[in-house]
Amino acid sequence: MTLPALPLIFNPIYKETIWGGHAIGSRYNRQLSPDRTIGESWEIVSHGADQSVVASGFLAGKTLGAIVAEESPSLLGKIETFGKFPLLVKFIDAQERLSVQVHPNDQQARTYGWGEFGKTECWYIIDAKKDARIIAGFKAPVSREAINRAIETNSLENLLDEIPIHPGDVIFLPAGMVHAIMEGTLVYEVEETSDATLRLYDWGRVDGAGRPRPLHVHEALRVIDTRALGNCRIPPLTLEEKGYRHSYRLACGYFALEHYAYDRQEEIILPAKQSFRIVTVLSGRLELKFPAGAAELSAGMTALLPALIRNVRALGASGTELILSSVPDLQAEIITPLRNRGIPLNDIVAIGGAREYNDLVRFAS
């Protein structure tokens, strides 16, 4: 197979959950059963049995895993990923609060047999009810013994840091940080390709059969970061361009998020990266133009741009918003272009989060 120089659009994989709802279907005009509470829609994934399948065109019916196996350099670009697709992109509809959980880092995942990748992730808050909050980390440094006691006495929430959120916020959750999405929140999530989720606490909830969901307290305490890290909300770094705003929302070694918001009809050049690019339309409509043709995306649609496609333009109108994700060369694709625009280095480093886990800090010395 020779990978065509075309965007790849996949069929979503829906996950029914006890905490999910109907926001993904209603917001993005998807025909989903009203009897199903959909918690997650996996837009791009290649992880075990969960495989995105190409929806149409020359590669229709082909799984992402098969494409990676056959066309890795053309698809992935200049990144090393152990022959795997390194990112998982999804929508999350939390009508009720999720469990309090934590994920391992890469080394821990391999040590304990949980896969090749750990799970550093981030959330772009699409929508949130008034006074919505998320949990991210601890209020103060805490011992593993204190965490265990709080779980046993159903009082873990007393240790957890609750943070107010609003639409447009980006929350960065490095591996090891305890976290939970709370009720009334619609999230776009980008993460390492992993399903190594260790559940610490589930609010005493039971499933439809009256059974509590299993916890993984022993495993979670092996990998949990007991510090009070703070600074998980990433400030946007926005460039005002002619007809649109280009915001760098987050940059770490695993992924970078950029946000484009159109103020009028405009055609934007989407800069080439060392890796593939993932484009998700949050609102409006978008036309992707590339040497071999064009593709139209409506709100809620995601396209994977293989690394071999270098020249891509994105035509949108006022109100169109998109997120572009990639696996970055931090120096060449984040630090240098922003420094060339006169952005202070400290402002650039801030999009990497708290210094304890910030991959941009090394460029500030």
N, C-alpha and C positions, 0 to 999 in steps of 0.2 A: 504494500500500500504506500502510495505517496500522498502525504498530507496536503490537501488543497489549501491555498492561501485565502481561507474564508473563515469568518467567525463561526464558532460552534455554539448552537443553542440546544439545550437539553430539556427533557421532560422533568418537571419537579418530582421529588420523592416526598410524599406526605407522611408525617408521623402523628398518629392519634395519641393524645395524652389526657390524663385526668385533669390537668390544669389548663388545657388549651381552650380555644374558642372558635370564632368564625371571622376574625378580623382580616386574616390573610385573603380569604375568598372574597369578602365584601369590598375591601379596599382595592384589590387588584383584579376585580372582575373575573374571578376563577369559579368555574362551575363545580362546587364542592357540595357534598351531601349535607343537608342541615342536621342530620342525625349524628354526624361525626364532629368531635371536638378536636380540631387540628392544632397541635401545639407547635409543630415545626414543619417548614417546607425546605427541604434540602435542595438547593439550586444547582450546586456543583459539588460533586463528591466522588471519590474513588477510594473506598475503604471496605475491604472484605466483600460481603454480599451487597452492600449499598453502593451501587454503581450508577452514575448518571448515564443516561442513554440519549444519543443524539436524536433530536426530534424530527429532522427533515434533511433533505439534500443528499449529496453523494454518500455521506457516512451515516445515513439514517439507520437506526437500530444498533449502531456500534456503541460499545461501552467506553467510558473514559479510560478505564484501566487498560483496555485493549489498545486504545490509541497511544497511551503512554508507552506501553510495551513495544509497540512497533515504530513509533515516531517520536521518541523522547527528545532528541535535540531540537527538532523542528517545532515541537509543541512547547517544551519547557524552557529552552534557551540555555544560557550559560550558568546554570545552577545545578548543584549536586543534591539529589533528593532520594538516593537509594532506590532509584527506579520507580518511585511512587509520585503521585500527584500530591504536592505538599500542603494544599489549602482546602478547607471545607467552608462553603458559603451557604448561609441559611437565613430564613426569616423565622422569628420566634414570636408567637402570640401567647402572652402570659395573661390569661383572664384571671387566674389565681396564681398565688406565689409558687415559685419553684422551690425545690429542696435547697438547703444550704450544702454546698459541695466544694470540692477542690480537685485540681488536676495535677499530675506529676510533670516534671520537666523531662527533656529528652533522655538524659542519663538515667533518671529514675525509672522511666517507662521501660527502657531496655534492661535495666538491672532486675526489675521485678516481673518481666515478661508481659508487659502491657502494650507492646508494639514498638515500632521504630521511632515514633514521634511522641513527645509529650503534648501538652495542650495549653499553649499560650493563646489567648483570644482577646477580641475586642468587640464592643457593642456600639453601634450607631443607633441612637434612640430615634425611631421614626415617629412614634406617637406615645403619649403618656397621659394618664388621667391627672386631674388637678391633685397636687400634693403627692404625686408618685415618688417612690424611692427605690433604690437598689441597695443591696448589701455588698460591700467590698472591703474586706480586711477587718481588723480589730480596732476598737477604740483606743486601746493601749496595749503595749507588749504583754504577752500572756504565756503561761507555761502549758505544755501538753497535758500536764496533770489537771490544771484548772479547766482546760477545754473538756477533758474527759468527764470531770465532775459535773460540769454544766450540762453536758449531754444526758448524763444519768439522771439529773434532777429537772430535765426539761426546761432549762433556763439559759440555753446557749445565746439566745437573742440579747441577753444583757451584756454580752462581751462584744457583739458585732457592731461594726460601724455602718449606720444607715445614712445614705447620701441622697439628697433631693435631686431629681432629674427633670429635664425638660426636652421636648423635641429638638433634635439637632445636636445634643450632647454626644460626645464620644468617650467611652469608658474603656480603659486599658486594664486587662486582667492577666498579669504574668502568671505562669505556672507557679503553684504554691499558694496563691492568694485565695482565701476562702471568699465565696461570693454567692449571691442569689438574685435572680430577677424577681421583683415583687409584682403584685397583681396590677392589672390595668396598663400594661406596657407592651408595645409592639417594637421589636428589635430587629435590626439587620446585623448578623454576626459573621465575622471573619475569624478563622482559627486555623491552627495547625490541624492536619488530617489525623484525628484521633478520636476515639470514643472512650478514653480512659477517664471516666467520671466516677469520683469517689464521694458517695453521699454521706454527709456527717449528721444531718438533722432534717426531719421532714414534718415538723410542726404537729406531730401526732396524727397525721393524715392516714387514711386507709383507702384502698381501691374499691371498685364496685362490688367486690365480694367480701368487703369488710376486713381485708388483710392489710397490714402495714407493709409498705415497700421496704425491701432490705436496705440496711445501712452498711457502710464500709468503714467503720470508725477506726479499726486497727490499721488498715491500709492508709487511710487518710492522714492519720497522725504521723505516719512515716514521712510524708512529703509536705506537710503544711508549713507555711511560713508564719511564725508566731509573732513577727514584728508588727508594729503599727506603721504601715508604709505611707498611707495617705496618698494624695495627689494622683488618684486614678482617673480623674476627669481631665482630659487633654485639651488645652486651649487651642482654638483654631489659629492657624497662621495663614492669613488671607491676602492674596494678591488681587488688586482691582484691575481687571483687564477691560479692553474695549468690548462692551456688550455682555460681559459675564464676570463672575467671581470664581477664582481658582483657590481653593483652600487645601493646604496640607494639614490633615487631621491627625495623623499618627504615623510614626516610623519606628520600626524595630527590626531586628535581624530576620524575623520570620515573614513580615508583611509590612506594606505601607498602604495607607488609605488617603486618597485625594477626593475632594468633593468639588464638583462644578455646578454652579447655579447660573442659569441664563437670565439676563435682564431684558433681552430682546432677541429676535431671530438672529442667530449667529452660527458660523461654522468654525469649530475649534479644532486645532491640531492636537491630537492626543499623543504626547511624546512617547517614542519607543523606549523600551526598558531592556534590562538584561534578561528578563523572564517573560513569560506570558503576561497578558493583562486580563483582568476580569472587569467587565462593565455592567453595572446594575442601574436601571432607571428607577428612581424613587418617585418621580412625578413627571407628568407631561409625556411627550413622545420624542423619540430620538431616531435620526437616520445616520447610520454608520456608513461612511464611504471609504472604500479601499480599492487598490488597483484592479482587483478582479470583479468589482461590482459594488453592491450596496445591500444593506439589511436594515429593516425598520424594527424598532423596539418600542413597545408601549410600557406604561408604568408597571413595575413589578417584574419585568423581564430581565434576564441576565444573559450575557454573551461572553464566551471565552475567546479571546483573541490570541491565537498561537503566536509564539515568539517570531516565527518567520514572517509575519505580517508587520512590517515596520511603519508604513505610511497609512495612518488611519485618521480620518476627519469625522467629527461628530456635529451634525446639524441639529439644532434645537431651537425652540421658540421661548418667549418669556414664560417663566414658571417651570421650565424643564430643569430637573435636578438629576445628577448621576453621581455614583461612587465608582471610582477606579481603584482596583486593588492590584498589587503586584508583589513579587519577592525582590526587594530592592538591593541595589548596590548603594549603600548608604552614602559613601563619599561622592560618587558620580551623579546619583539621581536625587539626592536630598541636600547634602551639605553644599556642594559646588553651585548648583543652579540658584539656590536661595542666597548664598553669599554674593553671587554675581548680581542679584537684584538689590543688594545693599541691606539685607536682613542681618541684624546682629546675631552673632553666634549663640549667645545665651537664649535668644528667642527661638532659634532653630532647635537647640537641644531640648527645649521645653516640650516639643511634640513627641519626645521619647519617654515622658513620664518621670516618675521619681528617680533620683540618682541611683538608688539601690539596685535598680534593674534596667537602667537606661542605656541602650546600645549606642546612643549618640555621644555620650559623655567623653568617650576616648578621643573624639575629634576636637574637644574643647581645650585640650592641654597644649 
